[in-house]
Amino acid sequence: AGLLQRITVLTEALAEKTEALEQAVRQSEQPMDGKALAEFCRKAIVPAMQDVRSVVDPLETLVSDEYWDLPTYGEMLYSII
């Protein structure tokens, strides 16, 4: 597949996975005790975050730094602010 097609597929997947993460975050704002919230985060938020990352990681290798407004994984891991 061509570069544009790969970026398009990943971008569409990113939009879907981001929406799922946003829904999970909204659900976490419902009243619940600390233990229930922690369990919800483990079962819903963390997997949704991992799903987003599974798309962002390959996408950031395909998009030029000039157009990538977000910090890369390497920048977050190895930079000191």
Protein Blocks (a to p, Z undefined) as FASTA:
>chain_A
ZZklmmmmmmmmmmmmmmmmmmmmmmmmpccdfklmmmmmmmmmmmmmmmmmmmmmmmmm
mpcfklmmbccfklmmmpcZZ
